[in-house]
């Protein structure tokens, strides 16, 4: 990630153009990831703004990184959890699932081919929301944010083997539910 290293170094040296490039490149992925954790989009925007402001103010004392995206995702995740603790708005698993049902999730579309029908997207969306919050999070990071297992381990603050296990279990469960749903649809189709 030589490009990340150079961009980060320029940012740390006070290059405003590099900083603006980081905001342009990473704002949307940060917002989409943050929506998985936080209900309030305005509060999320504030957290992202505060994150970038804090980075700019502390740029001289921040360490080096070769991977900007995982660094920012981890920083945002930590900032959101601190904000939630401060305002006593911790999200329960039920709240997470309820939010996920109400929001459109681009992860669903990433898992299947780009020519997926609206019906298949709806089925995938339904299956995704039967998974736990952690399973949804890891699938989002892997397939939507395109992070490596090592980067996911950093963002989720778990070991690399735990990432592999959780990802394997999540995808296995997804596949099982998908096949079960397809079998049910075929049976219904054959009956009518």
Secondary structure as GFF3:
##gff-version 3
##sequence-region A 1 192
A	DSSP	alpha_helix	2	12	.	.	.	ID=ss1
A	DSSP	alpha_helix	16	34	.	.	.	ID=ss2
A	DSSP	alpha_helix	41	57	.	.	.	ID=ss3
A	DSSP	alpha_helix	68	87	.	.	.	ID=ss4
A	DSSP	alpha_helix	93	102	.	.	.	ID=ss5
A	DSSP	alpha_helix	106	111	.	.	.	ID=ss6
A	DSSP	alpha_helix	118	128	.	.	.	ID=ss7
A	DSSP	alpha_helix	133	139	.	.	.	ID=ss8
A	DSSP	pi_helix	140	144	.	.	.	ID=ss9
A	DSSP	alpha_helix	149	156	.	.	.	ID=ss10
A	DSSP	alpha_helix	160	191	.	.	.	ID=ss11
###
